[in-house]
């Protein structure tokens, strides 16, 4: 688990310029099929790990991120996400 408290992690994401910030937890092995968001989103992982791919890229690959990692997804960029075996908690900024 991250050394940061929930409030510290959310404050950090707000400091990056995101107005809507919240903490989210997914259970083990959750899956988000390909989707996109209207605006830029960021994810600061505070516990567990997630794997992401961008299926519409010319050469899609999967990349796994863990505690302390920041994952930015550009507006309208289609992505697919798998949550690790321990679940994952992350702060989302929109």
Phi and psi in radians as a Rosetta constraint file:
Dihedral C 1 N 2 CA 2 C 2 CIRCULARHARMONIC -1.105 0.35
Dihedral N 2 CA 2 C 2 N 3 CIRCULARHARMONIC 2.645 0.35
Dihedral C 2 N 3 CA 3 C 3 CIRCULARHARMONIC -1.308 0.35
Dihedral N 3 CA 3 C 3 N 4 CIRCULARHARMONIC -0.240 0.35
Dihedral C 3 N 4 CA 4 C 4 CIRCULARHARMONIC -1.488 0.35
Dihedral N 4 CA 4 C 4 N 5 CIRCULARHARMONIC 2.529 0.35
Dihedral C 4 N 5 CA 5 C 5 CIRCULARHARMONIC -1.320 0.35
Dihedral N 5 CA 5 C 5 N 6 CIRCULARHARMONIC 2.915 0.35
Dihedral C 5 N 6 CA 6 C 6 CIRCULARHARMONIC -0.978 0.35
Dihedral N 6 CA 6 C 6 N 7 CIRCULARHARMONIC -0.801 0.35
Dihedral C 6 N 7 CA 7 C 7 CIRCULARHARMONIC -1.114 0.35
Dihedral N 7 CA 7 C 7 N 8 CIRCULARHARMONIC -0.694 0.35
Dihedral C 7 N 8 CA 8 C 8 CIRCULARHARMONIC -1.125 0.35
Dihedral N 8 CA 8 C 8 N 9 CIRCULARHARMONIC -0.775 0.35
Dihedral C 8 N 9 CA 9 C 9 CIRCULARHARMONIC -1.134 0.35
Dihedral N 9 CA 9 C 9 N 10 CIRCULARHARMONIC -0.743 0.35
Dihedral C 9 N 10 CA 10 C 10 CIRCULARHARMONIC -1.147 0.35
Dihedral N 10 CA 10 C 10 N 11 CIRCULARHARMONIC -0.671 0.35
Dihedral C 10 N 11 CA 11 C 11 CIRCULARHARMONIC -1.107 0.35
Dihedral N 11 CA 11 C 11 N 12 CIRCULARHARMONIC -0.676 0.35
Dihedral C 11 N 12 CA 12 C 12 CIRCULARHARMONIC -1.076 0.35
Dihedral N 12 CA 12 C 12 N 13 CIRCULARHARMONIC -0.805 0.35
Dihedral C 12 N 13 CA 13 C 13 CIRCULARHARMONIC -1.128 0.35
Dihedral N 13 CA 13 C 13 N 14 CIRCULARHARMONIC -0.686 0.35
Dihedral C 13 N 14 CA 14 C 14 CIRCULARHARMONIC -1.061 0.35
Dihedral N 14 CA 14 C 14 N 15 CIRCULARHARMONIC -0.625 0.35
Dihedral C 14 N 15 CA 15 C 15 CIRCULARHARMONIC -1.166 0.35
Dihedral N 15 CA 15 C 15 N 16 CIRCULARHARMONIC -0.295 0.35
Dihedral C 15 N 16 CA 16 C 16 CIRCULARHARMONIC -1.448 0.35
Dihedral N 16 CA 16 C 16 N 17 CIRCULARHARMONIC -0.021 0.35
Dihedral C 16 N 17 CA 17 C 17 CIRCULARHARMONIC 1.776 0.35
Dihedral N 17 CA 17 C 17 N 18 CIRCULARHARMONIC 0.123 0.35
Dihedral C 17 N 18 CA 18 C 18 CIRCULARHARMONIC -1.509 0.35
Dihedral N 18 CA 18 C 18 N 19 CIRCULARHARMONIC 2.320 0.35
Dihedral C 18 N 19 CA 19 C 19 CIRCULARHARMONIC -1.509 0.35
Dihedral N 19 CA 19 C 19 N 20 CIRCULARHARMONIC -0.718 0.35
Dihedral C 19 N 20 CA 20 C 20 CIRCULARHARMONIC -1.777 0.35
Dihedral N 20 CA 20 C 20 N 21 CIRCULARHARMONIC 1.923 0.35
Dihedral C 20 N 21 CA 21 C 21 CIRCULARHARMONIC -2.268 0.35
Dihedral N 21 CA 21 C 21 N 22 CIRCULARHARMONIC 2.319 0.35
Dihedral C 21 N 22 CA 22 C 22 CIRCULARHARMONIC -2.708 0.35
Dihedral N 22 CA 22 C 22 N 23 CIRCULARHARMONIC 2.790 0.35
Dihedral C 22 N 23 CA 23 C 23 CIRCULARHARMONIC -1.743 0.35
Dihedral N 23 CA 23 C 23 N 24 CIRCULARHARMONIC 2.399 0.35
Dihedral C 23 N 24 CA 24 C 24 CIRCULARHARMONIC -2.309 0.35
Dihedral N 24 CA 24 C 24 N 25 CIRCULARHARMONIC 2.500 0.35
Dihedral C 24 N 25 CA 25 C 25 CIRCULARHARMONIC -2.198 0.35
Dihedral N 25 CA 25 C 25 N 26 CIRCULARHARMONIC 2.285 0.35
Dihedral C 25 N 26 CA 26 C 26 CIRCULARHARMONIC -1.902 0.35
Dihedral N 26 CA 26 C 26 N 27 CIRCULARHARMONIC 2.521 0.35
Dihedral C 26 N 27 CA 27 C 27 CIRCULARHARMONIC -1.295 0.35
Dihedral N 27 CA 27 C 27 N 28 CIRCULARHARMONIC 2.976 0.35
Dihedral C 27 N 28 CA 28 C 28 CIRCULARHARMONIC -0.966 0.35
Dihedral N 28 CA 28 C 28 N 29 CIRCULARHARMONIC 2.401 0.35
Dihedral C 28 N 29 CA 29 C 29 CIRCULARHARMONIC 1.067 0.35
Dihedral N 29 CA 29 C 29 N 30 CIRCULARHARMONIC 0.403 0.35
Dihedral C 29 N 30 CA 30 C 30 CIRCULARHARMONIC -1.142 0.35
Dihedral N 30 CA 30 C 30 N 31 CIRCULARHARMONIC 2.745 0.35
Dihedral C 30 N 31 CA 31 C 31 CIRCULARHARMONIC -2.455 0.35
Dihedral N 31 CA 31 C 31 N 32 CIRCULARHARMONIC 2.350 0.35
Dihedral C 31 N 32 CA 32 C 32 CIRCULARHARMONIC -1.975 0.35
Dihedral N 32 CA 32 C 32 N 33 CIRCULARHARMONIC 1.976 0.35
Dihedral C 32 N 33 CA 33 C 33 CIRCULARHARMONIC -1.131 0.35
Dihedral N 33 CA 33 C 33 N 34 CIRCULARHARMONIC 2.957 0.35
Dihedral C 33 N 34 CA 34 C 34 CIRCULARHARMONIC -0.901 0.35
Dihedral N 34 CA 34 C 34 N 35 CIRCULARHARMONIC 2.285 0.35
Dihedral C 34 N 35 CA 35 C 35 CIRCULARHARMONIC -2.786 0.35
Dihedral N 35 CA 35 C 35 N 36 CIRCULARHARMONIC 3.020 0.35
Dihedral C 35 N 36 CA 36 C 36 CIRCULARHARMONIC -2.491 0.35
Dihedral N 36 CA 36 C 36 N 37 CIRCULARHARMONIC 2.975 0.35
Dihedral C 36 N 37 CA 37 C 37 CIRCULARHARMONIC -2.196 0.35
Dihedral N 37 CA 37 C 37 N 38 CIRCULARHARMONIC 2.706 0.35
Dihedral C 37 N 38 CA 38 C 38 CIRCULARHARMONIC -1.134 0.35
Dihedral N 38 CA 38 C 38 N 39 CIRCULARHARMONIC -0.630 0.35
Dihedral C 38 N 39 CA 39 C 39 CIRCULARHARMONIC -2.146 0.35
Dihedral N 39 CA 39 C 39 N 40 CIRCULARHARMONIC 3.000 0.35
Dihedral C 39 N 40 CA 40 C 40 CIRCULARHARMONIC -1.003 0.35
Dihedral N 40 CA 40 C 40 N 41 CIRCULARHARMONIC 2.368 0.35
Dihedral C 40 N 41 CA 41 C 41 CIRCULARHARMONIC -2.211 0.35
Dihedral N 41 CA 41 C 41 N 42 CIRCULARHARMONIC 2.616 0.35
Dihedral C 41 N 42 CA 42 C 42 CIRCULARHARMONIC -2.220 0.35
Dihedral N 42 CA 42 C 42 N 43 CIRCULARHARMONIC 2.721 0.35
Dihedral C 42 N 43 CA 43 C 43 CIRCULARHARMONIC -2.389 0.35
Dihedral N 43 CA 43 C 43 N 44 CIRCULARHARMONIC 2.075 0.35
Dihedral C 43 N 44 CA 44 C 44 CIRCULARHARMONIC -1.846 0.35
Dihedral N 44 CA 44 C 44 N 45 CIRCULARHARMONIC 1.954 0.35
Dihedral C 44 N 45 CA 45 C 45 CIRCULARHARMONIC -1.405 0.35
Dihedral N 45 CA 45 C 45 N 46 CIRCULARHARMONIC 2.203 0.35
Dihedral C 45 N 46 CA 46 C 46 CIRCULARHARMONIC -1.932 0.35
Dihedral N 46 CA 46 C 46 N 47 CIRCULARHARMONIC -0.251 0.35
Dihedral C 46 N 47 CA 47 C 47 CIRCULARHARMONIC -2.813 0.35
Dihedral N 47 CA 47 C 47 N 48 CIRCULARHARMONIC 2.419 0.35
Dihedral C 47 N 48 CA 48 C 48 CIRCULARHARMONIC 1.419 0.35
Dihedral N 48 CA 48 C 48 N 49 CIRCULARHARMONIC -2.748 0.35
Dihedral C 48 N 49 CA 49 C 49 CIRCULARHARMONIC -2.652 0.35
Dihedral N 49 CA 49 C 49 N 50 CIRCULARHARMONIC 2.787 0.35
Dihedral C 49 N 50 CA 50 C 50 CIRCULARHARMONIC -2.408 0.35
Dihedral N 50 CA 50 C 50 N 51 CIRCULARHARMONIC 2.705 0.35
Dihedral C 50 N 51 CA 51 C 51 CIRCULARHARMONIC -2.090 0.35
Dihedral N 51 CA 51 C 51 N 52 CIRCULARHARMONIC 2.364 0.35
Dihedral C 51 N 52 CA 52 C 52 CIRCULARHARMONIC -2.279 0.35
Dihedral N 52 CA 52 C 52 N 53 CIRCULARHARMONIC 2.572 0.35
Dihedral C 52 N 53 CA 53 C 53 CIRCULARHARMONIC -2.427 0.35
Dihedral N 53 CA 53 C 53 N 54 CIRCULARHARMONIC 2.792 0.35
Dihedral C 53 N 54 CA 54 C 54 CIRCULARHARMONIC -2.079 0.35
Dihedral N 54 CA 54 C 54 N 55 CIRCULARHARMONIC 1.551 0.35
Dihedral C 54 N 55 CA 55 C 55 CIRCULARHARMONIC -1.102 0.35
Dihedral N 55 CA 55 C 55 N 56 CIRCULARHARMONIC -0.334 0.35
Dihedral C 55 N 56 CA 56 C 56 CIRCULARHARMONIC -1.605 0.35
Dihedral N 56 CA 56 C 56 N 57 CIRCULARHARMONIC -0.042 0.35
Dihedral C 56 N 57 CA 57 C 57 CIRCULARHARMONIC -1.141 0.35
Dihedral N 57 CA 57 C 57 N 58 CIRCULARHARMONIC 2.764 0.35
Dihedral C 57 N 58 CA 58 C 58 CIRCULARHARMONIC -1.108 0.35
Dihedral N 58 CA 58 C 58 N 59 CIRCULARHARMONIC -0.600 0.35
Dihedral C 58 N 59 CA 59 C 59 CIRCULARHARMONIC -2.355 0.35
Dihedral N 59 CA 59 C 59 N 60 CIRCULARHARMONIC 1.343 0.35
Dihedral C 59 N 60 CA 60 C 60 CIRCULARHARMONIC -1.078 0.35
Dihedral N 60 CA 60 C 60 N 61 CIRCULARHARMONIC 2.468 0.35
Dihedral C 60 N 61 CA 61 C 61 CIRCULARHARMONIC -2.458 0.35
Dihedral N 61 CA 61 C 61 N 62 CIRCULARHARMONIC 2.800 0.35
Dihedral C 61 N 62 CA 62 C 62 CIRCULARHARMONIC -1.725 0.35
Dihedral N 62 CA 62 C 62 N 63 CIRCULARHARMONIC 2.437 0.35
Dihedral C 62 N 63 CA 63 C 63 CIRCULARHARMONIC -2.303 0.35
Dihedral N 63 CA 63 C 63 N 64 CIRCULARHARMONIC 2.349 0.35
Dihedral C 63 N 64 CA 64 C 64 CIRCULARHARMONIC -1.816 0.35
Dihedral N 64 CA 64 C 64 N 65 CIRCULARHARMONIC 2.391 0.35
Dihedral C 64 N 65 CA 65 C 65 CIRCULARHARMONIC -2.174 0.35
Dihedral N 65 CA 65 C 65 N 66 CIRCULARHARMONIC 2.590 0.35
Dihedral C 65 N 66 CA 66 C 66 CIRCULARHARMONIC -2.279 0.35
Dihedral N 66 CA 66 C 66 N 67 CIRCULARHARMONIC -2.870 0.35
Dihedral C 66 N 67 CA 67 C 67 CIRCULARHARMONIC -0.898 0.35
Dihedral N 67 CA 67 C 67 N 68 CIRCULARHARMONIC 2.256 0.35
Dihedral C 67 N 68 CA 68 C 68 CIRCULARHARMONIC 1.572 0.35
Dihedral N 68 CA 68 C 68 N 69 CIRCULARHARMONIC -0.200 0.35
Dihedral C 68 N 69 CA 69 C 69 CIRCULARHARMONIC -1.383 0.35
Dihedral N 69 CA 69 C 69 N 70 CIRCULARHARMONIC 2.564 0.35
Dihedral C 69 N 70 CA 70 C 70 CIRCULARHARMONIC -1.932 0.35
Dihedral N 70 CA 70 C 70 N 71 CIRCULARHARMONIC 2.249 0.35
Dihedral C 70 N 71 CA 71 C 71 CIRCULARHARMONIC -2.109 0.35
Dihedral N 71 CA 71 C 71 N 72 CIRCULARHARMONIC 2.013 0.35
Dihedral C 71 N 72 CA 72 C 72 CIRCULARHARMONIC -1.773 0.35
Dihedral N 72 CA 72 C 72 N 73 CIRCULARHARMONIC 2.425 0.35
Dihedral C 72 N 73 CA 73 C 73 CIRCULARHARMONIC -2.186 0.35
Dihedral N 73 CA 73 C 73 N 74 CIRCULARHARMONIC 2.076 0.35
Dihedral C 73 N 74 CA 74 C 74 CIRCULARHARMONIC -1.106 0.35
Dihedral N 74 CA 74 C 74 N 75 CIRCULARHARMONIC 2.683 0.35
Dihedral C 74 N 75 CA 75 C 75 CIRCULARHARMONIC -0.955 0.35
Dihedral N 75 CA 75 C 75 N 76 CIRCULARHARMONIC 2.391 0.35
Dihedral C 75 N 76 CA 76 C 76 CIRCULARHARMONIC 1.153 0.35
Dihedral N 76 CA 76 C 76 N 77 CIRCULARHARMONIC 0.107 0.35
Dihedral C 76 N 77 CA 77 C 77 CIRCULARHARMONIC -1.454 0.35
Dihedral N 77 CA 77 C 77 N 78 CIRCULARHARMONIC 2.096 0.35
Dihedral C 77 N 78 CA 78 C 78 CIRCULARHARMONIC -1.245 0.35
Dihedral N 78 CA 78 C 78 N 79 CIRCULARHARMONIC 2.276 0.35
Dihedral C 78 N 79 CA 79 C 79 CIRCULARHARMONIC -2.479 0.35
Dihedral N 79 CA 79 C 79 N 80 CIRCULARHARMONIC 2.750 0.35
Dihedral C 79 N 80 CA 80 C 80 CIRCULARHARMONIC -2.283 0.35
Dihedral N 80 CA 80 C 80 N 81 CIRCULARHARMONIC 2.445 0.35
Dihedral C 80 N 81 CA 81 C 81 CIRCULARHARMONIC -2.304 0.35
Dihedral N 81 CA 81 C 81 N 82 CIRCULARHARMONIC 2.404 0.35
Dihedral C 81 N 82 CA 82 C 82 CIRCULARHARMONIC -2.095 0.35
Dihedral N 82 CA 82 C 82 N 83 CIRCULARHARMONIC 2.336 0.35
Dihedral C 82 N 83 CA 83 C 83 CIRCULARHARMONIC -1.636 0.35
Dihedral N 83 CA 83 C 83 N 84 CIRCULARHARMONIC 2.513 0.35
Dihedral C 83 N 84 CA 84 C 84 CIRCULARHARMONIC -1.195 0.35
Dihedral N 84 CA 84 C 84 N 85 CIRCULARHARMONIC 3.037 0.35
Dihedral C 84 N 85 CA 85 C 85 CIRCULARHARMONIC -1.125 0.35
Dihedral N 85 CA 85 C 85 N 86 CIRCULARHARMONIC -0.380 0.35
Dihedral C 85 N 86 CA 86 C 86 CIRCULARHARMONIC -1.690 0.35
Dihedral N 86 CA 86 C 86 N 87 CIRCULARHARMONIC 0.067 0.35
Dihedral C 86 N 87 CA 87 C 87 CIRCULARHARMONIC 1.418 0.35
Dihedral N 87 CA 87 C 87 N 88 CIRCULARHARMONIC -3.089 0.35
Dihedral C 87 N 88 CA 88 C 88 CIRCULARHARMONIC -2.723 0.35
Dihedral N 88 CA 88 C 88 N 89 CIRCULARHARMONIC 2.346 0.35
Dihedral C 88 N 89 CA 89 C 89 CIRCULARHARMONIC -2.031 0.35
Dihedral N 89 CA 89 C 89 N 90 CIRCULARHARMONIC 2.360 0.35
Dihedral C 89 N 90 CA 90 C 90 CIRCULARHARMONIC -2.643 0.35
Dihedral N 90 CA 90 C 90 N 91 CIRCULARHARMONIC 2.676 0.35
Dihedral C 90 N 91 CA 91 C 91 CIRCULARHARMONIC -1.637 0.35
Dihedral N 91 CA 91 C 91 N 92 CIRCULARHARMONIC 2.210 0.35
Dihedral C 91 N 92 CA 92 C 92 CIRCULARHARMONIC -1.794 0.35
Dihedral N 92 CA 92 C 92 N 93 CIRCULARHARMONIC 2.365 0.35
Dihedral C 92 N 93 CA 93 C 93 CIRCULARHARMONIC -2.094 0.35
Dihedral N 93 CA 93 C 93 N 94 CIRCULARHARMONIC 2.299 0.35
